[in-house]
């Protein structure tokens, strides 16, 4: 989406943080905030009438928290890329959010320039994790009872090609372009390979594959 303007929904119950983040994002012509709110329930209503390309979602909010909001959005078929932007560096929070379908997990204490850079990476189809949490995630997703070779052997050659590109952080649109197939076909393959790998999200599959390649 490098030549297009990415639309953004901000969901955070701290007005001061929203204001600062809004000022940061407005520095980029390629990013446009179309809505903001302080509650998960409000966010669910907003995405029904708007189709943002990216959702920046706080984790710890009163009422419907960020994790439940994320789960409900994915259950409703929300296709937007979703980044958790939070103060929580709790291992369990990171794992649960990634497995629930988040495309990234960033900490609010990062440098503003780094947050902006990560957001731009997600818009381009990459997955993003705060550096100090990346190893935590890789370790947590490493399942000692899984046979990597046996799991990979269950994939078709096309599914394997797509998994390799998911591990590189490519979006379905970019994968489709590279392989000369439709976005819908890629989506079907991703669904099948996740089922075979017994994983719930593409980010989980990506981290698992990257970790395997390192071994």
PyMOL commands that place a pseudoatom at each C-alpha (Angstrom):
pseudoatom trace, name=CA, resn=UNK, resi=1, chain=A, elem=C, hetatm=0, pos=[0.000, 0.000, 0.000]
pseudoatom trace, name=CA, resn=UNK, resi=2, chain=A, elem=C, hetatm=0, pos=[3.048, 2.301, -0.366]
pseudoatom trace, name=CA, resn=UNK, resi=3, chain=A, elem=C, hetatm=0, pos=[1.385, 4.596, -2.964]
pseudoatom trace, name=CA, resn=UNK, resi=4, chain=A, elem=C, hetatm=0, pos=[-1.941, 4.815, -1.120]
pseudoatom trace, name=CA, resn=UNK, resi=5, chain=A, elem=C, hetatm=0, pos=[-3.099, 6.514, 2.057]
pseudoatom trace, name=CA, resn=UNK, resi=6, chain=A, elem=C, hetatm=0, pos=[-3.672, 4.021, 4.887]
pseudoatom trace, name=CA, resn=UNK, resi=7, chain=A, elem=C, hetatm=0, pos=[-6.717, 4.803, 7.037]
pseudoatom trace, name=CA, resn=UNK, resi=8, chain=A, elem=C, hetatm=0, pos=[-6.392, 4.325, 10.792]
pseudoatom trace, name=CA, resn=UNK, resi=9, chain=A, elem=C, hetatm=0, pos=[-8.701, 3.806, 13.770]
pseudoatom trace, name=CA, resn=UNK, resi=10, chain=A, elem=C, hetatm=0, pos=[-7.206, 4.600, 17.199]
pseudoatom trace, name=CA, resn=UNK, resi=11, chain=A, elem=C, hetatm=0, pos=[-8.675, 2.840, 20.230]
pseudoatom trace, name=CA, resn=UNK, resi=12, chain=A, elem=C, hetatm=0, pos=[-7.238, 4.009, 23.573]
pseudoatom trace, name=CA, resn=UNK, resi=13, chain=A, elem=C, hetatm=0, pos=[-8.823, 5.244, 26.794]
pseudoatom trace, name=CA, resn=UNK, resi=14, chain=A, elem=C, hetatm=0, pos=[-6.093, 7.810, 27.511]
pseudoatom trace, name=CA, resn=UNK, resi=15, chain=A, elem=C, hetatm=0, pos=[-6.985, 11.099, 25.740]
pseudoatom trace, name=CA, resn=UNK, resi=16, chain=A, elem=C, hetatm=0, pos=[-3.500, 12.542, 26.194]
pseudoatom trace, name=CA, resn=UNK, resi=17, chain=A, elem=C, hetatm=0, pos=[-1.852, 9.519, 24.584]
pseudoatom trace, name=CA, resn=UNK, resi=18, chain=A, elem=C, hetatm=0, pos=[-4.351, 9.610, 21.697]
pseudoatom trace, name=CA, resn=UNK, resi=19, chain=A, elem=C, hetatm=0, pos=[-3.582, 13.280, 21.142]
pseudoatom trace, name=CA, resn=UNK, resi=20, chain=A, elem=C, hetatm=0, pos=[0.169, 12.666, 21.072]
pseudoatom trace, name=CA, resn=UNK, resi=21, chain=A, elem=C, hetatm=0, pos=[-0.166, 9.664, 18.759]
pseudoatom trace, name=CA, resn=UNK, resi=22, chain=A, elem=C, hetatm=0, pos=[-2.455, 11.629, 16.460]
pseudoatom trace, name=CA, resn=UNK, resi=23, chain=A, elem=C, hetatm=0, pos=[0.118, 14.417, 16.177]
pseudoatom trace, name=CA, resn=UNK, resi=24, chain=A, elem=C, hetatm=0, pos=[2.785, 11.821, 15.414]
pseudoatom trace, name=CA, resn=UNK, resi=25, chain=A, elem=C, hetatm=0, pos=[0.751, 10.103, 12.698]
pseudoatom trace, name=CA, resn=UNK, resi=26, chain=A, elem=C, hetatm=0, pos=[-0.212, 13.395, 11.084]
pseudoatom trace, name=CA, resn=UNK, resi=27, chain=A, elem=C, hetatm=0, pos=[3.449, 13.885, 10.205]
pseudoatom trace, name=CA, resn=UNK, resi=28, chain=A, elem=C, hetatm=0, pos=[3.039, 11.149, 7.596]
pseudoatom trace, name=CA, resn=UNK, resi=29, chain=A, elem=C, hetatm=0, pos=[1.112, 11.939, 4.412]
pseudoatom trace, name=CA, resn=UNK, resi=30, chain=A, elem=C, hetatm=0, pos=[0.629, 8.198, 3.824]
pseudoatom trace, name=CA, resn=UNK, resi=31, chain=A, elem=C, hetatm=0, pos=[-1.330, 7.778, 7.082]
pseudoatom trace, name=CA, resn=UNK, resi=32, chain=A, elem=C, hetatm=0, pos=[-4.794, 9.180, 7.820]
pseudoatom trace, name=CA, resn=UNK, resi=33, chain=A, elem=C, hetatm=0, pos=[-6.759, 8.861, 11.070]
pseudoatom trace, name=CA, resn=UNK, resi=34, chain=A, elem=C, hetatm=0, pos=[-10.439, 8.420, 10.218]
pseudoatom trace, name=CA, resn=UNK, resi=35, chain=A, elem=C, hetatm=0, pos=[-11.742, 7.736, 13.724]
pseudoatom trace, name=CA, resn=UNK, resi=36, chain=A, elem=C, hetatm=0, pos=[-10.753, 7.427, 17.364]
pseudoatom trace, name=CA, resn=UNK, resi=37, chain=A, elem=C, hetatm=0, pos=[-12.484, 6.185, 20.493]
pseudoatom trace, name=CA, resn=UNK, resi=38, chain=A, elem=C, hetatm=0, pos=[-11.827, 5.188, 24.099]
pseudoatom trace, name=CA, resn=UNK, resi=39, chain=A, elem=C, hetatm=0, pos=[-13.874, 1.982, 24.389]
pseudoatom trace, name=CA, resn=UNK, resi=40, chain=A, elem=C, hetatm=0, pos=[-13.710, -1.421, 22.756]
pseudoatom trace, name=CA, resn=UNK, resi=41, chain=A, elem=C, hetatm=0, pos=[-17.477, -1.509, 22.280]
pseudoatom trace, name=CA, resn=UNK, resi=42, chain=A, elem=C, hetatm=0, pos=[-17.371, 1.806, 20.426]
pseudoatom trace, name=CA, resn=UNK, resi=43, chain=A, elem=C, hetatm=0, pos=[-14.596, 0.457, 18.223]
pseudoatom trace, name=CA, resn=UNK, resi=44, chain=A, elem=C, hetatm=0, pos=[-16.756, -2.512, 17.228]
pseudoatom trace, name=CA, resn=UNK, resi=45, chain=A, elem=C, hetatm=0, pos=[-19.494, -0.120, 16.140]
pseudoatom trace, name=CA, resn=UNK, resi=46, chain=A, elem=C, hetatm=0, pos=[-17.068, 2.077, 14.218]
pseudoatom trace, name=CA, resn=UNK, resi=47, chain=A, elem=C, hetatm=0, pos=[-15.646, -0.791, 12.144]
pseudoatom trace, name=CA, resn=UNK, resi=48, chain=A, elem=C, hetatm=0, pos=[-19.167, -1.733, 11.080]
pseudoatom trace, name=CA, resn=UNK, resi=49, chain=A, elem=C, hetatm=0, pos=[-19.523, 1.565, 9.234]
pseudoatom trace, name=CA, resn=UNK, resi=50, chain=A, elem=C, hetatm=0, pos=[-15.898, 2.139, 8.279]
pseudoatom trace, name=CA, resn=UNK, resi=51, chain=A, elem=C, hetatm=0, pos=[-13.236, -0.143, 6.878]
pseudoatom trace, name=CA, resn=UNK, resi=52, chain=A, elem=C, hetatm=0, pos=[-9.940, 1.137, 8.279]
pseudoatom trace, name=CA, resn=UNK, resi=53, chain=A, elem=C, hetatm=0, pos=[-6.772, -0.361, 6.892]
pseudoatom trace, name=CA, resn=UNK, resi=54, chain=A, elem=C, hetatm=0, pos=[-5.154, -0.360, 10.328]
pseudoatom trace, name=CA, resn=UNK, resi=55, chain=A, elem=C, hetatm=0, pos=[-6.428, -0.411, 13.919]
pseudoatom trace, name=CA, resn=UNK, resi=56, chain=A, elem=C, hetatm=0, pos=[-4.207, 0.712, 16.815]
pseudoatom trace, name=CA, resn=UNK, resi=57, chain=A, elem=C, hetatm=0, pos=[-5.662, -1.009, 19.866]
pseudoatom trace, name=CA, resn=UNK, resi=58, chain=A, elem=C, hetatm=0, pos=[-4.847, -0.478, 23.540]
pseudoatom trace, name=CA, resn=UNK, resi=59, chain=A, elem=C, hetatm=0, pos=[-4.868, -3.610, 25.686]
pseudoatom trace, name=CA, resn=UNK, resi=60, chain=A, elem=C, hetatm=0, pos=[-5.914, -2.363, 29.124]
pseudoatom trace, name=CA, resn=UNK, resi=61, chain=A, elem=C, hetatm=0, pos=[-9.220, -0.510, 28.808]
pseudoatom trace, name=CA, resn=UNK, resi=62, chain=A, elem=C, hetatm=0, pos=[-12.242, -0.308, 31.079]
pseudoatom trace, name=CA, resn=UNK, resi=63, chain=A, elem=C, hetatm=0, pos=[-15.197, -2.422, 30.043]
pseudoatom trace, name=CA, resn=UNK, resi=64, chain=A, elem=C, hetatm=0, pos=[-14.333, -4.458, 26.959]
pseudoatom trace, name=CA, resn=UNK, resi=65, chain=A, elem=C, hetatm=0, pos=[-10.537, -4.812, 27.058]
pseudoatom trace, name=CA, resn=UNK, resi=66, chain=A, elem=C, hetatm=0, pos=[-8.250, -4.863, 24.048]
pseudoatom trace, name=CA, resn=UNK, resi=67, chain=A, elem=C, hetatm=0, pos=[-7.895, -8.644, 23.864]
pseudoatom trace, name=CA, resn=UNK, resi=68, chain=A, elem=C, hetatm=0, pos=[-11.652, -9.251, 23.842]
pseudoatom trace, name=CA, resn=UNK, resi=69, chain=A, elem=C, hetatm=0, pos=[-12.124, -6.414, 21.357]
pseudoatom trace, name=CA, resn=UNK, resi=70, chain=A, elem=C, hetatm=0, pos=[-9.507, -8.032, 19.123]
pseudoatom trace, name=CA, resn=UNK, resi=71, chain=A, elem=C, hetatm=0, pos=[-11.159, -11.444, 19.366]
pseudoatom trace, name=CA, resn=UNK, resi=72, chain=A, elem=C, hetatm=0, pos=[-14.584, -10.008, 18.586]
pseudoatom trace, name=CA, resn=UNK, resi=73, chain=A, elem=C, hetatm=0, pos=[-13.265, -8.054, 15.614]
pseudoatom trace, name=CA, resn=UNK, resi=74, chain=A, elem=C, hetatm=0, pos=[-11.663, -11.146, 14.106]
pseudoatom trace, name=CA, resn=UNK, resi=75, chain=A, elem=C, hetatm=0, pos=[-14.800, -13.195, 14.825]
pseudoatom trace, name=CA, resn=UNK, resi=76, chain=A, elem=C, hetatm=0, pos=[-16.819, -10.577, 12.945]
pseudoatom trace, name=CA, resn=UNK, resi=77, chain=A, elem=C, hetatm=0, pos=[-14.486, -10.866, 9.976]
pseudoatom trace, name=CA, resn=UNK, resi=78, chain=A, elem=C, hetatm=0, pos=[-12.670, -7.549, 10.393]
pseudoatom trace, name=CA, resn=UNK, resi=79, chain=A, elem=C, hetatm=0, pos=[-9.782, -7.794, 7.922]
pseudoatom trace, name=CA, resn=UNK, resi=80, chain=A, elem=C, hetatm=0, pos=[-7.892, -4.664, 8.988]
pseudoatom trace, name=CA, resn=UNK, resi=81, chain=A, elem=C, hetatm=0, pos=[-4.367, -5.080, 10.267]
pseudoatom trace, name=CA, resn=UNK, resi=82, chain=A, elem=C, hetatm=0, pos=[-4.423, -4.682, 14.043]
pseudoatom trace, name=CA, resn=UNK, resi=83, chain=A, elem=C, hetatm=0, pos=[-1.538, -3.545, 16.245]
pseudoatom trace, name=CA, resn=UNK, resi=84, chain=A, elem=C, hetatm=0, pos=[-1.731, -3.805, 20.014]
pseudoatom trace, name=CA, resn=UNK, resi=85, chain=A, elem=C, hetatm=0, pos=[-0.182, -0.613, 21.407]
pseudoatom trace, name=CA, resn=UNK, resi=86, chain=A, elem=C, hetatm=0, pos=[0.133, -0.989, 25.166]
pseudoatom trace, name=CA, resn=UNK, resi=87, chain=A, elem=C, hetatm=0, pos=[2.217, -0.578, 28.323]
pseudoatom trace, name=CA, resn=UNK, resi=88, chain=A, elem=C, hetatm=0, pos=[1.986, -4.301, 29.105]
pseudoatom trace, name=CA, resn=UNK, resi=89, chain=A, elem=C, hetatm=0, pos=[5.094, -6.370, 28.438]
pseudoatom trace, name=CA, resn=UNK, resi=90, chain=A, elem=C, hetatm=0, pos=[3.552, -9.411, 30.138]
pseudoatom trace, name=CA, resn=UNK, resi=91, chain=A, elem=C, hetatm=0, pos=[4.488, -12.577, 28.258]
pseudoatom trace, name=CA, resn=UNK, resi=92, chain=A, elem=C, hetatm=0, pos=[0.973, -14.016, 28.458]
pseudoatom trace, name=CA, resn=UNK, resi=93, chain=A, elem=C, hetatm=0, pos=[-0.541, -10.823, 27.031]
pseudoatom trace, name=CA, resn=UNK, resi=94, chain=A, elem=C, hetatm=0, pos=[1.816, -10.924, 24.050]
pseudoatom trace, name=CA, resn=UNK, resi=95, chain=A, elem=C, hetatm=0, pos=[1.086, -14.575, 23.276]
pseudoatom trace, name=CA, resn=UNK, resi=96, chain=A, elem=C, hetatm=0, pos=[-2.679, -14.265, 23.691]
pseudoatom trace, name=CA, resn=UNK, resi=97, chain=A, elem=C, hetatm=0, pos=[-2.893, -11.229, 21.419]
pseudoatom trace, name=CA, resn=UNK, resi=98, chain=A, elem=C, hetatm=0, pos=[-0.790, -12.761, 18.652]
pseudoatom trace, name=CA, resn=UNK, resi=99, chain=A, elem=C, hetatm=0, pos=[-2.781, -15.994, 18.793]
pseudoatom trace, name=CA, resn=UNK, resi=100, chain=A, elem=C, hetatm=0, pos=[-6.027, -13.991, 18.715]
pseudoatom trace, name=CA, resn=UNK, resi=101, chain=A, elem=C, hetatm=0, pos=[-5.023, -12.453, 15.397]
pseudoatom trace, name=CA, resn=UNK, resi=102, chain=A, elem=C, hetatm=0, pos=[-2.991, -9.302, 16.136]
pseudoatom trace, name=CA, resn=UNK, resi=103, chain=A, elem=C, hetatm=0, pos=[-0.526, -8.304, 13.428]
pseudoatom trace, name=CA, resn=UNK, resi=104, chain=A, elem=C, hetatm=0, pos=[1.799, -6.647, 15.871]
pseudoatom trace, name=CA, resn=UNK, resi=105, chain=A, elem=C, hetatm=0, pos=[2.496, -5.823, 19.509]
pseudoatom trace, name=CA, resn=UNK, resi=106, chain=A, elem=C, hetatm=0, pos=[4.207, -2.563, 20.395]
pseudoatom trace, name=CA, resn=UNK, resi=107, chain=A, elem=C, hetatm=0, pos=[5.009, -0.968, 23.735]
pseudoatom trace, name=CA, resn=UNK, resi=108, chain=A, elem=C, hetatm=0, pos=[4.068, 2.616, 24.442]
pseudoatom trace, name=CA, resn=UNK, resi=109, chain=A, elem=C, hetatm=0, pos=[7.476, 3.393, 25.940]
pseudoatom trace, name=CA, resn=UNK, resi=110, chain=A, elem=C, hetatm=0, pos=[9.178, 2.987, 22.565]
pseudoatom trace, name=CA, resn=UNK, resi=111, chain=A, elem=C, hetatm=0, pos=[10.664, 6.080, 20.941]
pseudoatom trace, name=CA, resn=UNK, resi=112, chain=A, elem=C, hetatm=0, pos=[7.982, 7.926, 18.947]
pseudoatom trace, name=CA, resn=UNK, resi=113, chain=A, elem=C, hetatm=0, pos=[10.034, 7.596, 15.754]
pseudoatom trace, name=CA, resn=UNK, resi=114, chain=A, elem=C, hetatm=0, pos=[10.251, 3.832, 16.282]
pseudoatom trace, name=CA, resn=UNK, resi=115, chain=A, elem=C, hetatm=0, pos=[6.495, 3.538, 16.802]
pseudoatom trace, name=CA, resn=UNK, resi=116, chain=A, elem=C, hetatm=0, pos=[5.894, 5.458, 13.583]
pseudoatom trace, name=CA, resn=UNK, resi=117, chain=A, elem=C, hetatm=0, pos=[8.370, 3.290, 11.694]
pseudoatom trace, name=CA, resn=UNK, resi=118, chain=A, elem=C, hetatm=0, pos=[6.719, 0.075, 12.950]
pseudoatom trace, name=CA, resn=UNK, resi=119, chain=A, elem=C, hetatm=0, pos=[3.278, 1.348, 11.976]
pseudoatom trace, name=CA, resn=UNK, resi=120, chain=A, elem=C, hetatm=0, pos=[4.528, 2.098, 8.458]
pseudoatom trace, name=CA, resn=UNK, resi=121, chain=A, elem=C, hetatm=0, pos=[5.985, -1.421, 8.267]
pseudoatom trace, name=CA, resn=UNK, resi=122, chain=A, elem=C, hetatm=0, pos=[2.607, -2.953, 9.154]
pseudoatom trace, name=CA, resn=UNK, resi=123, chain=A, elem=C, hetatm=0, pos=[0.917, -0.886, 6.449]
pseudoatom trace, name=CA, resn=UNK, resi=124, chain=A, elem=C, hetatm=0, pos=[3.379, -2.402, 3.980]
pseudoatom trace, name=CA, resn=UNK, resi=125, chain=A, elem=C, hetatm=0, pos=[2.370, -5.904, 5.055]
pseudoatom trace, name=CA, resn=UNK, resi=126, chain=A, elem=C, hetatm=0, pos=[4.989, -6.665, 7.715]
pseudoatom trace, name=CA, resn=UNK, resi=127, chain=A, elem=C, hetatm=0, pos=[4.393, -7.973, 11.209]
pseudoatom trace, name=CA, resn=UNK, resi=128, chain=A, elem=C, hetatm=0, pos=[5.908, -5.967, 14.054]
pseudoatom trace, name=CA, resn=UNK, resi=129, chain=A, elem=C, hetatm=0, pos=[6.906, -6.834, 17.606]
pseudoatom trace, name=CA, resn=UNK, resi=130, chain=A, elem=C, hetatm=0, pos=[8.799, -4.636, 20.060]
pseudoatom trace, name=CA, resn=UNK, resi=131, chain=A, elem=C, hetatm=0, pos=[12.385, -5.865, 20.000]
pseudoatom trace, name=CA, resn=UNK, resi=132, chain=A, elem=C, hetatm=0, pos=[12.588, -6.836, 23.638]
pseudoatom trace, name=CA, resn=UNK, resi=133, chain=A, elem=C, hetatm=0, pos=[9.484, -9.020, 23.249]
pseudoatom trace, name=CA, resn=UNK, resi=134, chain=A, elem=C, hetatm=0, pos=[10.520, -10.828, 20.052]
pseudoatom trace, name=CA, resn=UNK, resi=135, chain=A, elem=C, hetatm=0, pos=[12.608, -13.491, 21.801]
pseudoatom trace, name=CA, resn=UNK, resi=136, chain=A, elem=C, hetatm=0, pos=[9.898, -14.003, 24.425]
pseudoatom trace, name=CA, resn=UNK, resi=137, chain=A, elem=C, hetatm=0, pos=[7.406, -14.666, 21.652]
pseudoatom trace, name=CA, resn=UNK, resi=138, chain=A, elem=C, hetatm=0, pos=[9.703, -17.009, 19.746]
pseudoatom trace, name=CA, resn=UNK, resi=139, chain=A, elem=C, hetatm=0, pos=[10.432, -19.030, 22.892]
pseudoatom trace, name=CA, resn=UNK, resi=140, chain=A, elem=C, hetatm=0, pos=[6.792, -19.238, 23.934]
pseudoatom trace, name=CA, resn=UNK, resi=141, chain=A, elem=C, hetatm=0, pos=[5.674, -20.426, 20.511]
pseudoatom trace, name=CA, resn=UNK, resi=142, chain=A, elem=C, hetatm=0, pos=[8.323, -23.126, 20.349]
pseudoatom trace, name=CA, resn=UNK, resi=143, chain=A, elem=C, hetatm=0, pos=[6.443, -26.360, 21.036]
pseudoatom trace, name=CA, resn=UNK, resi=144, chain=A, elem=C, hetatm=0, pos=[8.851, -29.158, 22.041]
pseudoatom trace, name=CA, resn=UNK, resi=145, chain=A, elem=C, hetatm=0, pos=[6.248, -31.855, 21.386]
pseudoatom trace, name=CA, resn=UNK, resi=146, chain=A, elem=C, hetatm=0, pos=[5.832, -30.863, 17.765]
pseudoatom trace, name=CA, resn=UNK, resi=147, chain=A, elem=C, hetatm=0, pos=[7.813, -32.578, 15.028]
pseudoatom trace, name=CA, resn=UNK, resi=148, chain=A, elem=C, hetatm=0, pos=[8.747, -29.722, 12.713]
pseudoatom trace, name=CA, resn=UNK, resi=149, chain=A, elem=C, hetatm=0, pos=[9.628, -31.981, 9.798]
pseudoatom trace, name=CA, resn=UNK, resi=150, chain=A, elem=C, hetatm=0, pos=[6.404, -33.964, 10.100]
pseudoatom trace, name=CA, resn=UNK, resi=151, chain=A, elem=C, hetatm=0, pos=[4.351, -30.780, 10.247]
pseudoatom trace, name=CA, resn=UNK, resi=152, chain=A, elem=C, hetatm=0, pos=[6.005, -29.287, 7.191]
pseudoatom trace, name=CA, resn=UNK, resi=153, chain=A, elem=C, hetatm=0, pos=[5.604, -32.559, 5.322]
pseudoatom trace, name=CA, resn=UNK, resi=154, chain=A, elem=C, hetatm=0, pos=[1.825, -32.187, 5.582]
pseudoatom trace, name=CA, resn=UNK, resi=155, chain=A, elem=C, hetatm=0, pos=[1.931, -28.971, 3.537]
pseudoatom trace, name=CA, resn=UNK, resi=156, chain=A, elem=C, hetatm=0, pos=[1.552, -28.863, -0.219]
pseudoatom trace, name=CA, resn=UNK, resi=157, chain=A, elem=C, hetatm=0, pos=[4.321, -27.161, -2.194]
pseudoatom trace, name=CA, resn=UNK, resi=158, chain=A, elem=C, hetatm=0, pos=[2.090, -24.110, -2.690]
pseudoatom trace, name=CA, resn=UNK, resi=159, chain=A, elem=C, hetatm=0, pos=[1.265, -23.928, 1.028]
pseudoatom trace, name=CA, resn=UNK, resi=160, chain=A, elem=C, hetatm=0, pos=[4.977, -24.144, 1.817]
pseudoatom trace, name=CA, resn=UNK, resi=161, chain=A, elem=C, hetatm=0, pos=[5.730, -21.317, -0.636]
pseudoatom trace, name=CA, resn=UNK, resi=162, chain=A, elem=C, hetatm=0, pos=[3.105, -19.181, 1.048]
pseudoatom trace, name=CA, resn=UNK, resi=163, chain=A, elem=C, hetatm=0, pos=[4.342, -20.058, 4.554]
pseudoatom trace, name=CA, resn=UNK, resi=164, chain=A, elem=C, hetatm=0, pos=[7.862, -18.963, 3.600]
pseudoatom trace, name=CA, resn=UNK, resi=165, chain=A, elem=C, hetatm=0, pos=[6.504, -15.607, 2.459]
pseudoatom trace, name=CA, resn=UNK, resi=166, chain=A, elem=C, hetatm=0, pos=[4.370, -15.247, 5.587]
pseudoatom trace, name=CA, resn=UNK, resi=167, chain=A, elem=C, hetatm=0, pos=[7.590, -15.749, 7.568]
pseudoatom trace, name=CA, resn=UNK, resi=168, chain=A, elem=C, hetatm=0, pos=[9.042, -12.807, 5.625]
pseudoatom trace, name=CA, resn=UNK, resi=169, chain=A, elem=C, hetatm=0, pos=[6.094, -10.719, 6.775]
pseudoatom trace, name=CA, resn=UNK, resi=170, chain=A, elem=C, hetatm=0, pos=[4.337, -10.459, 3.404]
pseudoatom trace, name=CA, resn=UNK, resi=171, chain=A, elem=C, hetatm=0, pos=[0.620, -9.656, 3.241]
pseudoatom trace, name=CA, resn=UNK, resi=172, chain=A, elem=C, hetatm=0, pos=[-1.829, -11.778, 1.222]
pseudoatom trace, name=CA, resn=UNK, resi=173, chain=A, elem=C, hetatm=0, pos=[-1.898, -9.112, -1.483]
pseudoatom trace, name=CA, resn=UNK, resi=174, chain=A, elem=C, hetatm=0, pos=[1.887, -9.162, -1.913]
pseudoatom trace, name=CA, resn=UNK, resi=175, chain=A, elem=C, hetatm=0, pos=[2.013, -12.980, -1.851]
pseudoatom trace, name=CA, resn=UNK, resi=176, chain=A, elem=C, hetatm=0, pos=[-0.720, -13.152, -4.489]
pseudoatom trace, name=CA, resn=UNK, resi=177, chain=A, elem=C, hetatm=0, pos=[1.198, -10.747, -6.712]
pseudoatom trace, name=CA, resn=UNK, resi=178, chain=A, elem=C, hetatm=0, pos=[4.445, -12.708, -6.370]
pseudoatom trace, name=CA, resn=UNK, resi=179, chain=A, elem=C, hetatm=0, pos=[2.846, -16.096, -7.068]
pseudoatom trace, name=CA, resn=UNK, resi=180, chain=A, elem=C, hetatm=0, pos=[0.481, -14.889, -9.780]
pseudoatom trace, name=CA, resn=UNK, resi=181, chain=A, elem=C, hetatm=0, pos=[-2.691, -16.009, -7.985]
pseudoatom trace, name=CA, resn=UNK, resi=182, chain=A, elem=C, hetatm=0, pos=[-5.680, -14.196, -6.487]
pseudoatom trace, name=CA, resn=UNK, resi=183, chain=A, elem=C, hetatm=0, pos=[-5.908, -12.785, -2.959]
pseudoatom trace, name=CA, resn=UNK, resi=184, chain=A, elem=C, hetatm=0, pos=[-8.795, -15.173, -2.318]
pseudoatom trace, name=CA, resn=UNK, resi=185, chain=A, elem=C, hetatm=0, pos=[-6.722, -18.194, -3.305]
pseudoatom trace, name=CA, resn=UNK, resi=186, chain=A, elem=C, hetatm=0, pos=[-3.934, -17.114, -0.954]
pseudoatom trace, name=CA, resn=UNK, resi=187, chain=A, elem=C, hetatm=0, pos=[-6.476, -16.694, 1.858]
pseudoatom trace, name=CA, resn=UNK, resi=188, chain=A, elem=C, hetatm=0, pos=[-7.746, -20.263, 1.326]
pseudoatom trace, name=CA, resn=UNK, resi=189, chain=A, elem=C, hetatm=0, pos=[-4.187, -21.648, 1.357]
pseudoatom trace, name=CA, resn=UNK, resi=190, chain=A, elem=C, hetatm=0, pos=[-3.369, -19.725, 4.549]
pseudoatom trace, name=CA, resn=UNK, resi=191, chain=A, elem=C, hetatm=0, pos=[-6.471, -21.124, 6.227]
pseudoatom trace, name=CA, resn=UNK, resi=192, chain=A, elem=C, hetatm=0, pos=[-5.482, -24.671, 5.267]
pseudoatom trace, name=CA, resn=UNK, resi=193, chain=A, elem=C, hetatm=0, pos=[-1.840, -24.396, 6.320]
pseudoatom trace, name=CA, resn=UNK, resi=194, chain=A, elem=C, hetatm=0, pos=[-2.765, -22.884, 9.692]
pseudoatom trace, name=CA, resn=UNK, resi=195, chain=A, elem=C, hetatm=0, pos=[-5.115, -25.797, 10.298]
pseudoatom trace, name=CA, resn=UNK, resi=196, chain=A, elem=C, hetatm=0, pos=[-2.391, -28.311, 9.385]
pseudoatom trace, name=CA, resn=UNK, resi=197, chain=A, elem=C, hetatm=0, pos=[0.117, -26.581, 11.671]
pseudoatom trace, name=CA, resn=UNK, resi=198, chain=A, elem=C, hetatm=0, pos=[-2.496, -26.336, 14.461]
pseudoatom trace, name=CA, resn=UNK, resi=199, chain=A, elem=C, hetatm=0, pos=[-1.974, -22.574, 14.707]
pseudoatom trace, name=CA, resn=UNK, resi=200, chain=A, elem=C, hetatm=0, pos=[-4.501, -19.815, 15.062]
pseudoatom trace, name=CA, resn=UNK, resi=201, chain=A, elem=C, hetatm=0, pos=[-2.849, -16.863, 13.339]
pseudoatom trace, name=CA, resn=UNK, resi=202, chain=A, elem=C, hetatm=0, pos=[-0.445, -16.083, 10.509]
pseudoatom trace, name=CA, resn=UNK, resi=203, chain=A, elem=C, hetatm=0, pos=[1.848, -14.226, 12.919]
pseudoatom trace, name=CA, resn=UNK, resi=204, chain=A, elem=C, hetatm=0, pos=[2.140, -17.349, 15.078]
pseudoatom trace, name=CA, resn=UNK, resi=205, chain=A, elem=C, hetatm=0, pos=[3.044, -19.339, 11.945]
pseudoatom trace, name=CA, resn=UNK, resi=206, chain=A, elem=C, hetatm=0, pos=[5.549, -16.687, 10.886]
pseudoatom trace, name=CA, resn=UNK, resi=207, chain=A, elem=C, hetatm=0, pos=[7.355, -16.630, 14.233]
pseudoatom trace, name=CA, resn=UNK, resi=208, chain=A, elem=C, hetatm=0, pos=[7.388, -20.448, 14.339]
pseudoatom trace, name=CA, resn=UNK, resi=209, chain=A, elem=C, hetatm=0, pos=[8.861, -20.662, 10.835]
pseudoatom trace, name=CA, resn=UNK, resi=210, chain=A, elem=C, hetatm=0, pos=[11.469, -17.973, 11.470]
pseudoatom trace, name=CA, resn=UNK, resi=211, chain=A, elem=C, hetatm=0, pos=[12.489, -19.769, 14.661]
pseudoatom trace, name=CA, resn=UNK, resi=212, chain=A, elem=C, hetatm=0, pos=[12.759, -23.073, 12.781]
pseudoatom trace, name=CA, resn=UNK, resi=213, chain=A, elem=C, hetatm=0, pos=[14.986, -21.496, 10.146]
pseudoatom trace, name=CA, resn=UNK, resi=214, chain=A, elem=C, hetatm=0, pos=[17.362, -20.346, 12.876]
pseudoatom trace, name=CA, resn=UNK, resi=215, chain=A, elem=C, hetatm=0, pos=[17.781, -23.865, 14.269]
for i in range(1, 215): cmd.bond("trace and resi %d" % i, "trace and resi %d" % (i + 1))
show_as sticks, trace
zoom trace
